[in-house]
């Protein structure tokens, strides 16, 4: 079968690999669509594991099931979760599924940018979700990133009536904007340094867009009754973006660090201001099974618009172009690879 083998952001090659063999408890999925995630182009993180096949936002059709698999059959349309929790450890039992040791060590093989996937037994058990009839394979590639967004806003205590500032208007930022709108945020601000993305943020629900080179705290306060934002969601890893978050949050507000910095990057913490103003700092990584189910229903019911976020649909042979589009972060929102196009 053909795969897109990642060597670095500028070197993604179509190569041949043997078709995965499955055992009696596994399944083989024909990949119909897989989105390129911002984390796929975090070169400092990915290149040390290269060469490898990436892609974790995969939807497809079950090609074959092992004889012990009874819940699914050939021809079923599915979304496949790459990481799955054990559901029984200390972390899972305290709703911290995304730091579960099992979740951190599970994956399907070889990756979503391939014609076929082998789904291991544990993923078959708790990481395969039927696609609703009204959901396309392309729409289904948003399940994983939306689940991450849902979890982040849930952890940050999103409620109706809150004002929200999203720093960074890429794919994650725009999903956060749309989810904040679904949650009846009172005002939604969005920032970026890229005009294309600022226009997209406005189109998908931001009330006010701010170029990150401007005085962000003043811009927010000027449109929010003199107050900072109740919730600041940081979807950019730049130190300047993190500094802007501290400056733009209101007293009693929350900052959600959704994007990571590189390892070893230390951020000065204005602890006096955080302490005095009662600001809560929190982080979020990945999504739990509950978040995935919520994401499926939100996409199925069209409570958010994912279809119009897709800017590029590419075959496997154009995967390198897709990685370039996402890594440059200029004129694209969602780039989808269709391995069996």
N, C-alpha and C positions, 0 to 999 in steps of 0.2 A: 504494500500500500504506500501511498505518498504522504509525506509529512512536511511541515515547515520547521526546519531545524534552526534553532536560534544559536548564534555564535556571539553576536553583539547587536546593538540597535541598527548598525549599518551593514550587517551581514546575516541575513536570514535566507537559508537555502532550501529549495524543494529537494528532498532526498527520499530514497526508498527504505522502508523498514518491513520486516516480516509482519504479516497479519497476526495480531495477538491471539493466542490460544486461550480458551476459557475452560475452567473446571466445572463440576456439577453444581456449584453454588454461585457462579458468576454469570455475567451477561456481556454480550458484545453489542455495542451501539454504533450505528452509522451516523456520523456527525453531520448535521445539516447546517448548523450555524454556531459560531463562537465569537464573542466580542473580544477585542483587544482592550485589556484593562490598563489603567495608568501604572499599576504595579508591574505589569509585564515589561514596561520600558524603563523601570528603575535599574539602570545598567549597573550601578555599583552593587546592587543586590543580586541581579541575575547572572552577570557575566562570570562570576566565580564558580557557578555551577554548570556553565556551558561546556560542550554543546548539549542542548536539551530541547524537548518539544514543550512549549508553553501552551497556555489556553485553559482557563478554568470557568468560563461562562458558557458552557456547552449545552446545546439541545440537539436532539436527534431522534432516530427511529431504531427501536430494538431489532437487531439483526438476528440474534441467536440468544437463547437462554439455556443454562445448565439444567439438568434433569430435576434438580432439587428446588429450582426456582418456580414457585407457584403463583406469586402475586402479579407477575408480568408475563407477557407473551410476545412473540415476534410480531412486529408491526405496530406496537404501542409507541405513541409519541411521548417523549419524556424530556425533562430537565434533569441533569445529573450533577449533584453536588460533589465537589472534589474533596473537601475536608468534612469529616463527620465526627461528632463527639461520642463518647462512650455512654453518656446519659446516667451514669451511676457514681462517678467519682465526687469528691468534695466540691470541686468547681462546678460541675454540671448541676449538682443538687442545690447550689446557691446561685443559679442563673448566670454562671460565668463559663458557659459552654465553650467560648472562643479561646480560653486559656487551658482547656483540657489537653492533657498529654496525647490522648488518642487523636483528637482533632489535628494536632500539630504534626502527626506522623502518618496520616492517611492521605491517599490520593488515588485518582484513576490513572490508567496508563494507555498511551504515553503522554497525552495532553490533548487539549481541544483542537489544536491546529494540526489535525490528522484526519484521515478518512474514516478511521474506526477507533473506538475506545474499548479497552477491557475494563469492566467495572468490578472491583473486588467484592467479596462476599459482604463485608461490613458496609460498604457503600450501597450494595443492593438492598441490604436490610433497612437502612435508615437514610440513604442519600439519593434515592431515585423518586422523582415526583412526576406524576402524569401531567402532561400539558392539557389544559382545558381546550375544548374544540375550537373556541373562538380566539385562541391565542396562536399567533404564527410562531414559527421557529425563531425568527428574528426578534420578535417581542420577548420571547422566552430568554434571550441572552441578557435581558435586564434583570432577571430574577435575582441573581447573585449580587450584583452591585446595589440593587434596591434593598435587598435584605440587610446589607451592611449599613445603609443609610437609615433604615427603620430602627435598627438596633441602636445606632448612635443617637438618634433623636429620643428614643425611649430612655436611654441611660441619662441623657441630659435633661430629662423632665419636660419635654415639649408639651405645651398645653395651649388651648385656644386663647387668643388675646395677647400672646407674647410678640414682641418685636424681635426680628431675627436678622442678623448680618451674616452672610455667607462670604467668606474670603477665599477667592479662587473659584472661577466659574467654568471649570471643565465639566466632564461627565458627572463626577460625584457632586460638584457644586450645584449643577442644574437639577440633579435628582433631589438634593436637599431643598432647593428652592420649591420644587413641586410638592414635596412632602410637607413642607412648612405651610404651603397654601392649603393642602388637604386638611391640615390640622388647625386651620383657621387662625393663622398668625395675623396679628393686627397690621404689621408692616414688614415687608421683606426688602432688605438691602442686599445688593450683591456687588462684589468688586472683582477686578482683574486688571492686568496690564494690557490685555489684548482686546482691541475694539470688536473683533469678530465675536469673541465670547461674551463681551458686555451686551452686544445686541441680542445674542442668544439668550442670555439671562433675562433680559427684558421681555423677550418673546415668550419665555416659559414661566413668567409669573412674578418676577422681581418688580416691586413698585418703584424702586430707585436704584440706578446703577452708578457706581463710583469707580473712576480710574484709580488704581492703587497708588499712583504717583501723587494723587491729590491728598489734601488733609482729611483723612477718612473720619477721625473722631468728630471734626466740625461738621462734615457733611451729614453724618448720622444724626447728630444732635440737632442740626438745623431743620431736619424733617421729622423729628421725633419728640416734639415738645421740650426740647432742651436736654433730653436724656440720652444716654448711650443705649445700646441694644440689650434687651433682656437675655438674649442668647447669641453668642458669636460662635460660628462653626468654621473652623480653620481647615480648608481643603487645599492648602498650599504649604510646601515644606520650607519656604524661604524664611530666614530669621526675621526679616523685615515684616512679613505677614504675621508672625507670632507677636511681634512687638505691637503691631497695629491692633491685634485682638485685645491685648491688655489695655490699650488706650481707648478702645471703643466700647467696652462692655459697661453696662450700667451697674450701679450699686445693687447688690443682691442678685446679680446676674450669673450666668454660666458660660464658660468657654469650653467648647468641645474640640479637642485636638483630633481631627479625623485623619489628617495626613501626617506621616512621620518625617522626621529629619533623618539625615544619614547618621549611622552610629558614630558616637564620639562627639557629636555637635552639642555643646552645652548652651543652654538658653538662660540668660540672666532673669531671675524671678523677682519682680517688684513685690516682695512679700509684704511689706508694710501696706501698700495699696490694696493688695488682695485681701489681707487680714482686716484692715480697717473698713473696707467696703463690702465685706461679706461675699466675695466672689468665689464661686465654685469652679474648680478645674477638673475636667474629666477627659477620658480618652475612649476610643472605640476601635475595635479591630474585628473584621469579619461579621458573620451573622449566624444566629442559632437556627435550629429547625423551625422554631416558632416564627422567627423573622422571615424565613423562606416561605412558609405557608401564607403569612400576611402579604408578602410581596406578590405571590401568585394571584391572590384575590384582588389586590389593588390594580395589578396590570390587567387581569381578566375583566374587571368591571370598568376599566378605562377611567379610573379616578385620576390617573396621571397620564400624560401623553408621552409615550416612549417612541412611537413610530416616527414622529417628526424629528426625533433626536438623531436618527440614523443619517449620517452624511455620506457614508461610503460602504458599499457592498462589494467585496473583492473575492475572487477565487483564490485557491491555495497558492497558485503560481504568482500571485500578487501580494503575498503576505509581507514580503520585504517592504513594499510600498506602504502597506498598512502600518508597519512599525515606524516608518519614517514620519507618516502623518501624525501618529499619536505622540511620538517623542518630540517633534517640533512644536506641538501644541499651538498651532496657528489657525488653520482654516478647517478644522474638523471638530465634531463632537463625538459621535459614536461610530467607530469603524468596526465592521463585522466581516469575518472571514467565513466563506461558505465552502468547506472542503470538498463537497460533492456536487458543486455547481455545474 
